[in-house]
Amino acid sequence: MLNRWARILVWFLLAIFAKPGFCAWHMDLQTPVTSISHQQYHLHVLSMLIILVIFIVVFGMLFWVIFAYRRGRGHEPSRFKHSSTLEFIWTVIPFMIVVYIAYAATKTVIDMRDTSNPDITVKITGYQWQWGYDYISGQGAGISYISTLSTPYDQVLNNAPLNPNYLLEVNHPLVVPVHRKIRVLTTSADVVHAWYVPALGVKQDAIPGLLRDAWFEIDQEGVYRGGCAVLCGRNHAFMPIVVQAVGQSDYDSWVKKTMEAMNPKEDPNKKYTKDELMAKGKDMYQTCAACHHEDGKGVAGVFPPLDGSPIVSGPVSTHIHRVLFGAGAMPAFGSILTDSEIASVVTYERNSWGNHTGDLVQPSDVHAVRLKGA
């Protein structure tokens, strides 16, 4: 019987360790790239090692006693009430272990809360279901944009081959320089979200009406992915986070390029053709597709459809006003998109799916509504 179980165990181990690519397969925390995530990883490993030692000692003694003192070998059980020595040992040792782990954990938590003297501060706003990034201090202050899922909707419906980073790719990642302290302020415009990037060791709730803060300082360049860690609605799985850490020179170039894109020298009186507006509007609409979907059908009970919408088919000025200044859960895009970009996306929405208004919205139309204000 013993030989049979031994053979089963050997075959089981061979099946696991002999599988192709086993050395590259593992289950562990993501590789840490910040001082905080390093501390978290070391605390995790320490805890697992202590648990492993306790497991080996406890079950080793248990199996040894069961095997060595079994009735079949003629042993009779000892009869005693207690042992002061054993009780002292199994009280003091666990107490020392708990104190040591508590000390290490407390030190890590204190370091996590030290958001003083940041090089760059970014306000992060959670929306159903995308993230808004506003650089409010440090290099890049004034930059604002919306980051939304860029996985094509055909892949979500399993109508196309999946990308390697399926549901983990965005149109605009959060770009930060390495070796700089980045403070993030999280809040929400609708429900509770949580900004979570495991490799950075950051998981901070985004709560409506409150500002929570955290920080990170990335050691090495790379792309780090995460997502919302709180169930925030139907499309919770479709609001990923991508952080791109770059060198200082690359960050300088990104800031310059982004600032120029945010403040382009546009001719407000320029007239665009329908083809130009529709082509540009289709690209811009990808920011809206996370909520309203590529087919314009929206989310029942949450986001109204654009296909056949009274806003889309109604007065042009009302449609422009909604995109510029937002309403309810919809963010205001007036500070993020230019007049020509808003003109193109409004034109696209009014002439797509079942909408055939024939309206061509020009930048001058958007500019006129912008001047009137909210």
Disulfide bonds with the S-S distance in Angstrom:
none
